[in-house]
Amino acid sequence: MDSSYFLQENSFSLWSLTHRAPIFLYFLFTLAVFIYSHHKLKDTQQRKRVLFLLSLIPFLTLIVQNLIKWGLGTWTLQDDLPLHICRILALFAPLVYLRDNKFWTGIFYFWILVGTFNAVIAADIRFDFPHFNYFTYFIIHLGLIPLPIYHCYILGRRIDKWDLWNAYWVANAFLLLTMVINFSIKSNYMFTRHKPEVASLMDHLGPWPIYLIMLQFIGLALFCLSFLPFLLKNKNP
């Protein structure tokens, strides 16, 4: 097949068939993995191996994406550093889940279920199917979402209030770091200089920097919502 097929620059539309299809397909794949792990894998080490293998999917996809862009000569400091939350998550997911560090797995729980989930719902993709960025975007983001769910509901990780606050203050520290970098190299990681090009929730939150302040409250509310299942479980053991 001509490689230019995967470089076609078609415009992406939110909630079109090419948006819904990868979500549905990855949901089926994830469901199969969860059912298999729950019914067939009784050993904790085997389940941990499955989680590690799942974490390699977004990690390797991120590496491949960067290698392709480097090979095409389109890799830039302004667009391709691992300074969006989902890129950081993909880059370090294998290490975090392999070491099973409580501090970082707690942070990953909230960052993925809030940040990555939103990135799937309001996908910030420049080009549609069959461009390679379309595939890498969805594989990275959809590949992240099952990780904290598997960790909690298959391996039994409990989330507490300290995980929530750790996730919140580390996210803000990361936001400040990216803001400094953005104004230094004229980039827009974490959208701290302007809103994304595609339609998003930020379009309804006012101009810069008001939307950044509003996102603080929305982010905290969504973190609390993500914590709710564990809060109810802790009250009703």
Buried (B, 14 or more C-beta within 10 A) or exposed (E): EEEEEBBEEEEBBBEEEBBEEBBEEBEEBBEEBBEEBEEEBEEEEEBBEBBBEBBBBBBBBBEBBBEBBEEEEEBEEEBBBBBBBBBBBBBBBBEBBBEBEBEBBBBBBBBBBBBBBBBBBBBBBBBBBBBBBBBBBBBBBBBBBBBBBBBBEBBEBEBBEEBBBBBBEBBEEBBEBBBEBBEEEEBBBBBBBEBBEBEBBBEEBEEBEEBBEBBEEBBBEBBBEBBEEBBEEEEEE
